[in-house]
Every structure is written in C-alpha cells, then in structure tokens.
C-alpha cells in the first residue's frame, strides 16, 4: 500500500476509534522520520505495542508483513487483538 494511502487509512481508523472512546497510539507517530529503515520502524512499533492493552488490526492486515509480525507479537505477549470487522461495522 502506498505510504500516503496507509497514513490516510490509519488516520481515519484513529478518528473512528477515538470517537468510540479508545485511546489510540498510531504507529505512524512512532517518533521516527518516514525515511528511516523499515526495521527501525518495526522495532519502534513493537516497542509502542508493549504499552498497549490491545492491538487493532485493520482489514487486510494479513497482506502486510509488518502487521503479521505485530499481531503475532501481541498474541505471544497476551495483548488482546481486535480485528476491524469486530468494531467498525
């Protein structure tokens, strides 16, 4: 997915979740510049996830290598995984 499309998709999900009362951490706000290496972004995202009670998986997460890693990481640590289909319909 092109970066601008991903940013817009994440931003829309953040707005929707916040309207539902969730406190949201957006991985695009991980403190790194966009041009930082992928591995650094993934490490920063996993670090953010350590402070979360749940991970929200957007539709199509299975097609993203990073999202698959994040979901597996969350499950391994006992962090609840909520799938978009469960709450945004």
C-alpha positions as CSV (number, residue, x, y, z in Angstrom):
1,X,0.0,0.0,0.0
2,X,1.4,3.4,-0.9
3,X,2.6,5.3,2.2
4,X,0.1,8.2,1.8
5,X,-2.8,5.7,1.4
6,X,-1.7,3.9,4.6
7,X,-1.4,7.2,6.5
8,X,-4.9,8.2,5.5
9,X,-6.3,4.8,6.3
10,X,-4.6,4.8,9.8
11,X,-5.8,8.4,10.4
12,X,-9.4,7.5,9.6
13,X,-9.2,4.5,11.9
14,X,-7.7,6.6,14.7
15,X,-10.6,9.1,14.4
16,X,-13.2,6.4,14.4
17,X,-11.7,4.6,17.4
18,X,-11.3,7.8,19.4
19,X,-14.9,8.7,18.8
20,X,-15.7,5.3,20.3
21,X,-13.7,6.1,23.4
22,X,-10.5,4.3,22.7
23,X,-7.1,5.9,23.5
24,X,-5.2,5.2,20.3
25,X,-1.5,5.0,19.5
26,X,-0.8,5.4,15.8
27,X,2.4,3.6,14.6
28,X,2.9,6.4,12.1
29,X,3.6,8.5,15.2
30,X,6.5,6.4,16.4
31,X,9.0,9.3,16.5
32,X,11.0,8.2,13.5
33,X,11.3,10.0,10.2
34,X,9.4,8.4,7.3
35,X,12.6,7.6,5.5
36,X,14.1,5.6,8.5
37,X,14.8,2.0,7.6
38,X,11.8,-0.4,7.8
39,X,13.5,-2.5,10.5
40,X,13.7,0.6,12.8
41,X,10.1,1.4,12.2
42,X,9.1,-2.1,13.1
43,X,11.2,-2.1,16.2
44,X,9.7,1.2,17.3
45,X,6.2,-0.1,16.6
46,X,6.8,-3.2,18.7
47,X,8.1,-1.1,21.5
48,X,4.9,1.1,21.4
49,X,2.9,-2.1,21.5
50,X,4.4,-3.1,24.8
51,X,2.4,-0.3,26.5
52,X,-0.9,-1.2,24.9
53,X,-3.8,-3.2,26.2
54,X,-4.9,-4.2,22.7
55,X,-3.8,-4.1,19.1
56,X,-6.3,-3.0,16.4
57,X,-5.8,-4.9,13.1
58,X,-7.1,-3.1,10.1
59,X,-8.9,-5.0,7.3
60,X,-6.3,-6.6,5.1
61,X,-3.7,-6.8,7.9
62,X,-2.8,-10.3,6.6
63,X,-1.2,-8.8,3.4
64,X,1.2,-6.7,5.5
65,X,4.4,-8.4,6.7
66,X,4.7,-5.8,9.5
67,X,1.1,-6.2,10.6
68,X,1.5,-10.0,10.7
69,X,4.6,-9.6,12.9
70,X,2.7,-7.1,15.2
71,X,-0.3,-9.5,15.5
72,X,1.9,-12.5,16.3
73,X,3.9,-10.4,18.8
74,X,0.8,-9.2,20.5
75,X,-0.7,-12.7,20.7
76,X,2.6,-14.0,22.1
77,X,2.6,-11.4,24.9
78,X,-1.1,-11.9,25.7
79,X,-2.1,-8.5,24.3
80,X,-5.7,-8.6,23.0
81,X,-6.0,-8.4,19.2
82,X,-9.2,-6.7,17.9
83,X,-10.0,-7.0,14.3
84,X,-11.6,-4.1,12.4
85,X,-14.5,-6.2,11.4
86,X,-15.4,-6.7,15.1
87,X,-16.0,-3.0,15.9
88,X,-16.2,-0.7,12.8
89,X,-19.1,-2.2,11.0
